[in-house]
Amino acid sequence: METITAQVKDFIQYIALQFIKDPQLAELRIGHSGENKVNFRLVLSQPDVATLIGRQGFTASTIRSLIKAAAEREGVQVKLRIHSHEEERQYTAALEAKSME
């Protein structure tokens, strides 16, 4: 699973750099949510989020389809979330609040 995770990570980074304008603000976070399940969170500046998602989400959908197909060949399920730094702060705060309950 480490090999496919590294390959998908490299692919996401390569593709993202082709679209975004502020690569220094980009962060790719990787989490595992069970056996053979990997979650990728690509955190970008708000303008870059809009650019990478594309019109009606077509660009993001295509990226997700490609990484899912590559990972499924290895028996791994992957998910990709693309969002802004502000959305990441809200997401993290919600997780922390949930864990404190």
C-alpha positions as CSV (number, residue, x, y, z in Angstrom):
1,M,0.0,0.0,0.0
2,E,2.9,2.3,0.6
3,T,4.0,2.2,-3.0
4,I,0.6,3.1,-4.4
5,T,0.2,5.8,-1.8
6,A,3.5,7.4,-2.8
7,Q,2.6,7.1,-6.5
8,V,-0.8,8.8,-6.0
9,K,0.8,11.5,-3.9
10,D,3.4,12.2,-6.6
11,F,0.7,12.3,-9.3
12,I,-1.5,14.7,-7.3
13,Q,1.4,17.0,-6.6
14,Y,2.5,17.0,-10.3
15,I,-1.1,17.7,-11.5
16,A,-1.7,20.4,-8.9
17,L,1.4,22.2,-9.8
18,Q,0.3,22.4,-13.5
19,F,-2.9,24.3,-12.5
20,I,-2.2,26.4,-9.4
21,K,-0.6,29.8,-9.1
22,D,0.6,29.7,-5.5
23,P,2.4,26.4,-5.0
24,Q,4.1,27.7,-1.9
25,L,0.7,27.8,-0.2
26,A,-0.3,24.2,-1.2
27,E,-0.3,21.4,1.3
28,L,-1.0,17.8,0.6
29,R,-2.1,15.8,3.7
30,I,-2.4,12.1,3.7
31,G,-4.4,10.0,6.2
32,H,-5.4,6.4,6.5
33,S,-9.0,5.5,7.4
34,G,-8.7,1.8,7.7
35,E,-7.1,-1.1,5.9
36,N,-6.4,-0.2,2.3
37,K,-8.1,3.2,2.5
38,V,-6.2,6.4,2.0
39,N,-7.5,10.0,2.2
40,F,-5.7,12.8,0.5
41,R,-6.5,16.4,1.4
42,L,-5.1,19.1,-0.9
43,V,-5.2,22.4,0.8
44,L,-4.8,25.5,-1.4
45,S,-5.4,29.2,-1.6
46,Q,-9.1,30.0,-2.4
47,P,-8.3,31.1,-6.0
48,D,-6.3,27.9,-6.6
49,V,-9.2,25.8,-5.3
50,A,-11.5,27.3,-7.9
51,T,-8.9,26.7,-10.6
52,L,-8.2,23.1,-9.7
53,I,-11.8,22.2,-9.3
54,G,-12.6,23.6,-12.7
55,R,-15.9,24.5,-14.3
56,Q,-18.7,22.4,-12.8
57,G,-16.0,20.3,-11.1
58,F,-14.8,18.5,-14.2
59,T,-11.1,18.9,-13.5
60,A,-11.3,17.6,-10.0
61,S,-13.6,14.8,-11.1
62,T,-11.1,13.7,-13.7
63,I,-8.2,13.8,-11.2
64,R,-10.3,11.7,-8.7
65,S,-11.2,9.2,-11.4
66,L,-7.6,8.7,-12.4
67,I,-6.3,8.2,-8.9
68,K,-9.1,5.9,-8.0
69,A,-8.5,3.7,-11.1
70,A,-4.8,3.5,-10.4
71,A,-5.3,2.7,-6.7
72,E,-8.1,0.1,-7.3
73,R,-5.7,-1.9,-9.4
74,E,-3.7,-2.4,-6.2
75,G,-6.7,-3.0,-4.1
76,V,-6.6,0.4,-2.4
77,Q,-9.4,2.9,-2.0
78,V,-8.5,6.5,-2.2
79,K,-10.4,9.8,-1.7
80,L,-9.3,13.3,-2.6
81,R,-10.7,16.5,-1.0
82,I,-9.6,19.8,-2.4
83,H,-10.3,22.8,-0.3
84,S,-9.0,26.2,1.0
85,H,-6.9,26.9,4.1
86,E,-10.0,28.4,5.7
87,E,-12.1,25.3,5.0
88,E,-9.2,23.2,6.4
89,R,-9.3,25.2,9.7
90,Q,-13.0,24.6,10.0
91,Y,-12.6,20.9,9.2
92,T,-9.9,20.5,11.8
93,A,-11.8,22.4,14.4
94,A,-14.9,20.2,13.8
95,L,-12.8,17.1,14.2
96,E,-11.3,18.4,17.4
97,A,-14.7,19.3,18.8
98,K,-16.0,15.9,17.9
99,S,-13.1,14.1,19.6
100,M,-13.7,16.0,22.8
101,E,-17.4,14.8,23.0
